[in-house]
Every structure is written in structure tokens, then in C-alpha cells.
Amino acid sequence: MYTTMPDQQPIRIQAEQIPFIREMAKITRNMWRFGWDERNGGNVSCILDEQQVAQYLDIHHVIRRFEPAFPVHELAGRYFIVTGSGKYFKNVIDDPEGNLGVLRVSENGEQLELLWGLSNGAVPTSELPAHFMSHIERLKIDPQHRVVMHNHATHTLAMTFVHTLDENAFTRTLWEMCTECIVVFSDGIGVIPWMVPGSSEIGRATAQKMKEHRAVLWPQHGIFGAGATIDEAFGLIETIEKAAQIYMKIAHLPIQQRITEQQLTDLAQAFGVTPRPGILKATI
């Protein structure tokens, strides 16, 4: 349900010059260029600070109000920049106002208030419920958390067709593909069953995994990644995707050498990370 308010408010500088809008436009373009977000596939949401938003937008001017799929009391008063539903990532950089939106969760947590963007009647991504559920869970674990990012990373998706979907086995395989992997995602990869996207069910399942992982795999679909910054969330998915790409290139070949259990243990000790329990036999 949407309530239309007066015309789009003026902003103090061009949208392309606003740092958080420019950053979203650049990262969505990069994901499209990598082939991770064909057509309107993928979505991103990022928590913004009120002071950050107020520097560029009139936070007292609400353009439209949306009814969320469920009350989000835990996020009341929070500001977000999000991608729009049905929007092509390749177009964001040329038309950020038509493809992105800056929202605020109302003080009672039961409405979304549009402060900028989503022009011509556009609405937030249909995966917003899954994003909100994941934001809620990640903030409980990491107060610095800000970003949830979903895309269809090609080789990671392909790997779900040929590799067991056991979380520990999937994670272990990825750790063995690149020396940096155990350092970047020592918390491992969460995996949920195949589910219909855009539903509350897939949002709840993803959020449940986000209690323990920053990356959650949607088999035959894509990946959800979380982080304290756009770069961190993107870098997490980028590293997983690189490892999956290597796996898909070598899985059918005889392996002459690999990163050993002891070497993975040595890496974790050297970089001061604690691998998710149950994946390595050695105790760190």
C-alpha cells in the first residue's frame, strides 16, 4: 500500500555527487559488469546514519509511505539506501533516482518513509523483507554491520549443481581453493534449501543462517553477503566467487597438490582468525 505525497523534494547537490548514492551506483555497475546481476537480478541495502542523510536530503520531507511486509520495530528510525524492484543494475549509474531509494523506517517500525528516489512510482526491492530480517540478526552480532548484498555470482551458483550442499564440506572446498579464503570468511558459508525468492520463508531461513555466517548460499540462485561497508560485503562475495571459479575450473581434473589441513590451520593462526568449528580437524 502506497501513499503519494507532494513532488520529489529538491536535494542540495546533484544525486551523482552524494557519496552514498554514488557508491551504490558504482557497486551495482560493477556487479552487472561481472555478470552477477543479469536483467533485474540482485539487490542491495545499506544502513545510513541520520547525520549522513541530513547533510544532503531534507529528512523532514516524506515523498511516499510504504507498508512493509511485516513490522520492523528493531529497525525503527533507521535510514537505508536500497535498490528498486525490477530495476536493472546496468541502469543505476545513469539514473540513480529512478533505480535507488533512500528510506526511513518510521518511529513505530510499521511504515517505510521514502525520502529520495524510486521515481515514477517505483518501489523497493521485493527481497527487502529478507534484507531487513538479515539486518536485524547481523546487528545483534555486530553493531558495525551496515550492508546486505544479494547477487547471482556465476561460479558460486554453478558450484551448487555439482558439489554437496553440506555447509562444512562446501566451506572446506572453498577454503582450499585460495590461500586468502579462510582469512576472509573464517565463519564459513551458510546454506539454505532451495526456496521461492521474495517470500518471508526464504527471508527467515537466510536470517537464521546470518546469526552465524556473513555469507548465505541460495542453491541454484545466488548468494547473500553482509558487511560493515559496501566494500566489505562486495569483497566477501568476490572472494567466495573467485574460489568457486577455481573449483569449477579444476574439479574434473586430477589434483596433484592442495592446501592441506595443516596449512589452513597455519593460515588461521598467522592471521588471528578462528575457523568455524567442525570444518578443520585440528584445534586452533
C-alpha positions, -999 to +999 in steps of 0.1 A: +000+000+000+015+033-010+005+069-001+016+096-026+029+128-011+039+161-028+065+163-056+100+150-052+119+173-028+149+192-040+183+179-030+212+202-021+236+188-047+232+165-077+224+129-068+255+117-085+276+138-061+261+124-029+286+099-016+263+071-006+243+073-038+275+074-059+288+044-040+256+023-047+257+033-084+293+022-087+289-011-069+258-021-088+275-013-121+305-035-111+282-064-101+265-061-135+298-059-153+310-091-135+278-109-148+264-114-114+232-093-119+216-101-152+184-082-161+169-072-127+186-099-107+202-089-074+195-063-047+215-042-022+205-024+010+228-003+032+221+013+066+229+051+066+234+074+096+209+102+100+236+128+100+249+114+068+215+116+051+206+150+066+237+165+051+222+161+016+185+154+019+155+170+036+148+143+062+115+161+071+100+157+037+084+123+031+075+116-006+056+084-001+049+058+026+051+020+021+036-007+043+064-033+049+056-070+047+059-071+085+066-046+113+103-040+117+104-025+152+140-034+156+149-011+128+127+019+138+142+052+129+169+036+107+178+050+073+185+029+043+195+032+007+181+003-013+178-008-049+144-008-066+122-037-076+125-048-112+154-024-118+184-033-140+217-027-123+233-016-156+209+015-155+216+026-119+247+047-127+228+067-154+196+071-135+201+067-097+169+085-088+148+060-109+166+029-096+175+036-060+156+049-030+165+064+004+141+051+030+135+056+067+117+031+089+091+050+108+094+055+146+068+029+153+085+004+129+054-001+109+059+021+078+087+029+054+091+066+045+106+075+011+129+105+013+145+104-021+145+083-053+122+055-066+108+080-090+078+073-113+061+051-088+090+026-083+090+005-052+118-011-031+133-045-040+109-074-034+137-090-013+135-062+012+119-085+039+149-108+036+173-079+038+155-065+069+155-099+087+192-103+080+200-067+091+182-074+124+202-105+131+236-092+120+232-060+141+227-082+172+261-098+165+280-068+150+269-033+159+291-021+130+271-041+104+255-019+076+252-038+043+233-068+029+240-077-007+224-103-029+235-113-064+238-143-087+276-148-086+281-171-116+306-198-104+292-199-069+258-206-084+273-232-108+290-250-079+257-256-062+248-280-090+279-303-087+291-300-050+274-314-019+254-286-002+267-297+033+278-264+048+311-276+063+321-295+031+312-266+009+332-242+030+362-265+033+363-269-005+363-231-009+390-226+018+412-250-002+409-230-034+426-198-024+451-190+004+431-159+015+397-177+018+400-190+054+410-154+064+382-136+046+354-159+056+366-179+086+329-180+097+321-203+067+292-204+043+256-209+054+234-229+030+196-230+029+174-253+009+161-242-025+131-218-018+109-194-037+126-160-037+108-129-023+090-149+003+090-144+041+101-181+044+134-175+025+139-143+044+136-161+078+158-190+067+185-166+055+183-145+086+186-177+108+219-185+090+231-149+093+233-154+130+264-175+124+276-166+089+281-134+069+275-153+036+245-174+029+241-195-003+208-199-021+213-231-042+207-227-079+200-190-073+228-169-058+243-156-026+236-132+003+266-114+018+268-090+048+294-065+060+301-032+077+307-014+044+297-018+007+334-028+000+334-054+027+302-071+016+313-070-020+348-082-012+333-112+007+312-123-022+341-115-046+364-138-027+339-166-025+332-163-062+369-164-071+373-196-051+342-211-067+356-202-102+388-220-094+369-251-082+347-252-114+379-250-135+397-278-117+371-301-102+372-325-132+410-327-132+433-349-112+446-328-083+484-330-078+486-308-047+462-288-025+462-265+005+465-290+034+447-291+067+479-281+085+484-252+061+448-239+067+455-241+104+487-222+100+470-195+080+443-191+106+469-188+134+490-164+113+461-140+106+445-143+140+411-158+128+392-186+143+378-210+117+342-222+122+343-253+144+338-287+128+354-279+094+390-285+103+401-314+125+429-296+141+422-275+171+434-239+169 
